[in-house]
């Protein structure tokens, strides 16, 4: 066997081994149906007192988009990408828990270990927990810390699932006073599981390289 005959084999092995690497290199896929509070389907701000179509609340009505009440100047202001929502136009709620839930979708090809979600939030009186598909994540804010945003991140959670998911922000109102929630900068992404064909091609590439090495040793 001449060395010249091993060159095509080596070239084939190298080509097969390197070509799939781009397919296997996980590209970040955005979760397209995550929405801040107080926006429409195009992520534009809703009119004041409009029903928020992306969140439900466990008590009261709406939730409705609201101005920052003049009697609550300590509230962090609405932003250009998010607004406060409340179960009442007046924002006044009973001493109770108000749980705001939104849904989002993770693609069928997702590697669940790579899913991540992040954002920032504030609530009056406070956020007591965040639930992912009904499971506590142990995230919360301090009491009456509604004058500034708090950042949060959810990564490598065992509670993510393919298809529909729910994200619930549990809040508490300790007195018969204003209550509401604002979530801004809510984004998420994941990487796709490599396709079987790509894995098979990588395997063929490795076999080709091994065969090339054996032939080269024989020539020597």
C-alpha positions as CSV (number, residue, x, y, z in Angstrom):
1,X,0.0,0.0,0.0
2,X,1.5,3.4,-1.0
3,X,1.3,6.5,1.1
4,X,-0.5,8.3,-1.7
5,X,-3.5,6.0,-1.3
6,X,-3.8,6.9,2.4
7,X,-4.1,10.6,1.7
8,X,-7.7,10.5,0.4
9,X,-8.7,8.3,3.4
10,X,-7.1,10.8,5.8
11,X,-8.8,13.7,4.1
12,X,-12.1,12.0,4.2
13,X,-11.7,11.2,7.9
14,X,-10.7,14.8,8.7
15,X,-13.6,16.2,6.7
16,X,-16.1,13.9,8.4
17,X,-14.7,14.6,11.8
18,X,-14.6,18.4,11.5
19,X,-17.8,19.0,9.4
20,X,-20.3,18.0,12.1
21,X,-18.6,20.1,14.7
22,X,-20.6,23.1,13.6
23,X,-23.9,21.2,13.9
24,X,-22.9,19.9,17.3
25,X,-21.8,23.3,18.6
26,X,-24.9,24.3,20.5
27,X,-26.4,27.5,19.3
28,X,-28.5,29.5,21.7
29,X,-32.2,29.4,20.9
30,X,-34.4,32.1,22.3
31,X,-37.6,31.4,24.2
32,X,-39.9,33.5,22.0
33,X,-43.0,33.6,24.2
34,X,-41.6,35.2,27.4
35,X,-43.2,38.6,28.1
36,X,-42.6,41.4,30.5
37,X,-45.6,42.6,32.5
38,X,-47.9,45.2,30.8
39,X,-47.0,44.5,27.1
40,X,-48.8,43.2,24.1
41,X,-47.8,40.3,21.7
42,X,-45.3,42.6,20.0
43,X,-43.7,43.5,23.3
44,X,-45.1,47.1,23.1
45,X,-46.6,48.7,26.1
46,X,-50.4,48.3,26.6
47,X,-52.7,51.2,27.3
48,X,-53.4,52.0,30.9
49,X,-56.0,49.7,32.6
50,X,-55.7,47.2,29.7
51,X,-55.9,43.5,30.6
52,X,-52.5,41.9,30.5
53,X,-52.9,38.9,28.1
54,X,-49.8,37.1,29.2
55,X,-50.4,36.9,33.0
56,X,-53.2,35.6,35.2
57,X,-53.6,36.4,38.9
58,X,-55.0,34.2,41.6
59,X,-57.3,36.8,43.1
60,X,-59.0,39.9,42.0
61,X,-59.4,40.8,38.3
62,X,-57.2,41.4,35.3
63,X,-54.4,41.7,36.0
64,X,-54.5,45.3,34.7
65,X,-51.7,47.6,33.6
66,X,-51.5,50.7,35.8
67,X,-49.7,53.9,36.2
68,X,-47.4,54.1,39.2
69,X,-49.9,55.4,41.8
70,X,-49.3,58.9,43.1
71,X,-49.9,57.6,46.6
72,X,-47.0,55.1,46.1
73,X,-44.1,57.3,45.0
74,X,-41.7,54.7,46.3
75,X,-42.6,52.2,43.5
76,X,-40.0,51.8,40.8
77,X,-41.3,53.6,37.7
78,X,-42.8,51.9,34.7
79,X,-40.1,51.5,32.0
80,X,-40.2,51.6,28.2
81,X,-40.5,47.8,28.1
82,X,-42.6,46.9,31.2
83,X,-45.4,48.2,33.4
84,X,-46.8,47.4,36.8
85,X,-49.9,45.2,36.8
86,X,-52.4,44.8,39.6
87,X,-55.6,42.9,40.3
88,X,-57.4,46.2,40.7
89,X,-57.6,49.4,38.8
90,X,-57.0,51.3,42.1
91,X,-54.2,48.8,43.0
92,X,-55.8,48.4,46.4
93,X,-55.9,44.8,47.6
94,X,-56.8,42.9,50.7
95,X,-54.2,41.5,53.0
96,X,-53.7,38.4,50.9
97,X,-51.4,36.5,48.5
98,X,-51.6,37.4,44.8
99,X,-49.9,34.9,42.5
100,X,-49.1,36.0,38.9
101,X,-48.6,33.2,36.4
102,X,-47.3,33.4,32.8
103,X,-46.6,30.5,30.4
104,X,-43.8,29.9,27.9
105,X,-42.7,27.1,25.6
106,X,-39.5,25.1,25.4
107,X,-38.9,23.4,22.0
108,X,-39.1,19.7,21.6
109,X,-35.4,19.6,20.6
110,X,-34.2,21.4,23.7
111,X,-31.4,20.2,25.9
112,X,-33.2,20.9,29.2
113,X,-29.9,21.1,31.2
114,X,-29.1,24.3,29.2
115,X,-32.3,26.2,29.7
116,X,-31.9,29.6,31.4
117,X,-34.3,32.4,32.2
118,X,-33.4,35.8,33.7
119,X,-35.0,39.2,34.4
120,X,-35.7,41.7,37.1
121,X,-38.8,42.3,39.2
122,X,-40.4,44.3,42.0
123,X,-43.6,43.9,44.0
124,X,-45.7,45.6,46.6
125,X,-45.4,44.4,49.4
126,X,-42.9,41.7,48.3
127,X,-42.3,38.6,46.2
128,X,-42.3,35.6,48.5
129,X,-41.4,32.9,46.0
130,X,-41.1,32.0,42.3
131,X,-42.5,28.7,41.1
132,X,-41.4,26.9,37.9
133,X,-44.1,24.4,36.9
134,X,-45.4,24.5,40.5
135,X,-42.0,23.9,42.1
136,X,-40.5,26.4,44.5
137,X,-37.2,28.0,43.4
138,X,-36.6,29.8,46.7
139,X,-36.4,33.3,45.0
140,X,-37.8,36.3,46.9
141,X,-37.4,40.0,47.5
142,X,-37.2,41.9,50.8
143,X,-40.3,43.4,52.5
144,X,-41.2,46.8,51.0
145,X,-38.3,46.8,48.5
146,X,-40.5,47.9,45.7
147,X,-38.6,51.1,44.9
148,X,-35.8,49.2,43.0
149,X,-35.6,46.2,40.8
150,X,-34.1,42.9,42.0
151,X,-32.5,40.7,39.4
152,X,-33.2,36.9,39.2
153,X,-31.9,34.0,37.2
154,X,-33.1,30.4,36.8
155,X,-30.5,28.1,35.4
156,X,-30.0,24.3,35.2
157,X,-33.3,23.7,36.9
158,X,-34.6,20.1,37.0
159,X,-38.1,21.6,36.8
160,X,-37.9,22.8,33.2
161,X,-39.9,20.6,30.7
162,X,-40.4,20.2,27.0
163,X,-43.4,22.0,25.7
164,X,-45.5,24.3,27.9
165,X,-44.1,25.6,31.2
166,X,-45.5,27.9,33.8
167,X,-43.7,30.6,35.8
168,X,-45.5,32.0,38.9
169,X,-44.5,35.0,40.9
170,X,-46.0,34.7,44.4
171,X,-46.6,38.0,46.1
172,X,-48.0,39.1,49.4
173,X,-49.9,42.2,50.4
174,X,-49.7,42.5,54.2
175,X,-52.3,45.3,54.6
176,X,-55.3,46.6,52.9
177,X,-53.1,48.8,50.6
178,X,-51.6,48.9,47.1
179,X,-50.4,45.7,45.6
180,X,-48.8,45.0,42.2
181,X,-46.0,43.4,40.2
182,X,-43.6,44.5,37.5
183,X,-41.3,42.1,35.6
184,X,-38.8,43.5,33.1
185,X,-36.0,42.2,31.0
186,X,-37.5,38.7,31.0
187,X,-35.5,36.6,28.5
188,X,-34.7,32.9,28.2
189,X,-32.8,30.6,25.9
190,X,-31.6,27.0,25.5
191,X,-29.4,24.8,23.3
192,X,-30.6,22.1,21.0
193,X,-29.8,18.4,21.5
194,X,-27.5,17.3,18.6
195,X,-29.3,15.5,15.9
196,X,-28.6,11.7,15.6
197,X,-27.4,12.2,12.0
198,X,-24.7,14.6,13.2
199,X,-23.6,12.2,15.9
200,X,-23.4,9.4,13.3
201,X,-21.3,11.6,11.0
202,X,-18.9,12.4,13.8
203,X,-18.5,8.7,14.5
204,X,-17.7,8.0,10.9
205,X,-15.2,10.8,10.9
206,X,-13.4,9.2,13.9
207,X,-13.4,5.8,12.2
208,X,-11.9,7.4,9.0
209,X,-9.2,9.0,11.0
210,X,-8.4,5.8,12.8
211,X,-8.3,3.9,9.5
212,X,-5.9,6.5,8.0
213,X,-3.5,6.2,10.9
214,X,-3.4,2.4,10.6
215,X,-2.7,2.6,6.8
216,X,0.1,5.1,7.4
217,X,1.7,2.8,10.0
218,X,1.7,0.0,7.4
219,X,3.5,2.2,4.8
220,X,6.2,3.0,7.3
